[in-house]
């Protein structure tokens, strides 16, 4: 369902956000029957930007008295800075909403779907006509960027339904009682929401990517032998100290599932974008259901109560900005295998040097030294391999 809404765009000095966002009155979502935190396109003049659509906070609603709530959209300062023709008194803007409401069927093929995969019914695939292989799924409590699987996986499925595995359903807050009522989720084409990138920052990112390409190749090779399972986790707000240090925190059981120790590096993924962060074990979960109405970056009052402590990850605001992910997102986390290998290589420096000196003293040559070194490395790293369930693949 593609809908275009003509609104008046205004901004305010108090709307300080790291990610671009279009902020509307909470009643806007009821009228147009859409979920908060969906991605929309906003066009002013000849410029068009992909952004998040979020409801206004209590503080902003006090400033709404001088504007019509049904025809006004507030732009965050980050988003307003990307439009040249924005008038202080208000500018005509067009909001493009492209979502499809879908039912979630109790899947009979959970064993064949990973947590980041989604099966779309034929009607949904034709309705969204997404060019990207990723789609955005939104429930009343969470949002997740998922990978579309092939159309042949949707056989035996209703046209207006979608399927995800049980873990994702629980984190989205979808219960069995929702299957017979109105469609509980929305499917939208995935659009990358980014903060404004200066040309110098873009050049630095390209240079950094070129320099890291050998390490990326080594990471891919290491994953073949040692494996790096994906773990799907629900994002939560991090503490102020973690925000300044840029670290994520997961539970002890999640560390074991990922195959890491506290302080190792992990890849946090949102759709096609990913960031590298150090992960630390969190043993003092203090989950607060309240939220501050002073925060413009809106957090839903209703959270998925079925999300356990072992399915949560605290992500700093800076990392969420780089990902372009909202606060209530569901992220995919994988370990950095090279981070684990680096730890072992540091510990094995003295034994390997001792082997090389012994071989040299005995005059055995380079080949025996190489063989012994490889044997030591293989035996040491063999315990780092993390096994995944060997689900039978879809025929």
Rosetta blueprint (number, residue, H / E / L):
1 X L
2 X E
3 X E
4 X E
5 X E
6 X E
7 X E
8 X E
9 X E
10 X E
11 X E
12 X L
13 X L
14 X L
15 X L
16 X L
17 X L
18 X L
19 X L
20 X L
21 X E
22 X E
23 X E
24 X E
25 X L
26 X H
27 X H
28 X H
29 X H
30 X H
31 X H
32 X H
33 X L
34 X L
35 X L
36 X L
37 X L
38 X E
39 X E
40 X E
41 X E
42 X E
43 X E
44 X E
45 X L
46 X L
47 X E
48 X E
49 X E
50 X E
51 X E
52 X E
53 X E
54 X E
55 X E
56 X L
57 X L
58 X H
59 X H
60 X H
61 X H
62 X H
63 X H
64 X H
65 X H
66 X H
67 X L
68 X L
69 X L
70 X L
71 X L
72 X E
73 X E
74 X E
75 X E
76 X L
77 X H
78 X H
79 X H
80 X H
81 X L
82 X L
83 X L
84 X L
85 X L
86 X L
87 X L
88 X L
89 X L
90 X L
91 X E
92 X E
93 X E
94 X E
95 X E
96 X E
97 X E
98 X E
99 X E
100 X E
101 X E
102 X E
103 X E
104 X E
105 X L
106 X L
107 X L
108 X L
109 X L
110 X H
111 X H
112 X H
113 X L
114 X L
115 X L
116 X L
117 X E
118 X E
119 X E
120 X E
121 X L
122 X H
123 X H
124 X H
125 X H
126 X H
127 X H
128 X H
129 X L
130 X L
131 X L
132 X L
133 X L
134 X E
135 X E
136 X E
137 X E
138 X E
139 X L
140 X L
141 X L
142 X L
143 X E
144 X E
145 X E
146 X E
147 X E
148 X E
149 X L
150 X L
151 X H
152 X H
153 X H
154 X H
155 X L
156 X L
157 X L
158 X L
159 X L
160 X L
161 X E
162 X E
163 X E
164 X L
165 X L
166 X H
167 X H
168 X H
169 X H
170 X H
171 X H
172 X L
173 X L
174 X L
175 X L
176 X H
177 X H
178 X H
179 X L
180 X L
181 X L
182 X L
183 X L
184 X L
185 X E
186 X E
187 X E
188 X E
189 X E
190 X L
191 X L
192 X L
193 X L
194 X L
195 X L
196 X L
197 X L
198 X L
199 X H
200 X H
201 X H
202 X H
203 X H
204 X H
205 X H
206 X H
207 X H
208 X H
209 X H
210 X H
211 X H
212 X H
213 X H
214 X H
215 X H
216 X H
217 X H
218 X H
219 X H
220 X H
221 X H
222 X H
223 X H
224 X H
225 X H
226 X H
227 X L
228 X L
229 X L
230 X L
231 X E
232 X E
233 X E
234 X E
235 X E
236 X E
237 X E
238 X L
239 X L
240 X H
241 X H
242 X H
243 X H
244 X H
245 X H
246 X L
247 X E
248 X E
249 X E
250 X E
251 X L
252 X H
253 X H
254 X H
255 X H
256 X H
257 X H
258 X H
259 X L
260 X L
261 X L
262 X L
263 X L
264 X L
265 X E
266 X E
267 X E
268 X E
269 X E
270 X E
271 X L
272 X L
273 X E
274 X E
275 X E
276 X E
277 X E
278 X E
279 X E
280 X E
281 X E
282 X L
283 X L
284 X L
285 X L
286 X L
287 X L
288 X L
289 X L
290 X L
291 X L
292 X L
293 X L
294 X L
295 X L
296 X L
297 X L
298 X L
299 X L
300 X L
301 X L
302 X L
303 X L
304 X L
305 X L
306 X L
307 X L
308 X L
309 X H
310 X H
311 X H
312 X E
313 X E
314 X E
315 X E
316 X L
317 X H
318 X H
319 X H
320 X H
321 X H
322 X H
323 X H
324 X L
325 X L
326 X L
327 X L
328 X L
329 X E
330 X E
331 X E
332 X E
333 X E
334 X E
335 X E
336 X L
337 X H
338 X H
339 X H
340 X H
341 X H
342 X H
343 X H
344 X H
345 X H
346 X H
347 X H
348 X L
349 X H
350 X H
351 X H
352 X H
353 X H
354 X H
355 X H
356 X H
357 X H
358 X H
359 X H
360 X H
361 X H
362 X H
363 X L
364 X L
365 X L
366 X H
367 X H
368 X H
369 X H
370 X H
371 X H
372 X H
373 X H
374 X H
375 X H
376 X H
377 X H
378 X H
379 X H
380 X H
381 X H
382 X H
383 X H
384 X H
385 X L
386 X L
387 X L
388 X L
389 X L
390 X L
391 X L
392 X L
393 X L
394 X L
395 X L
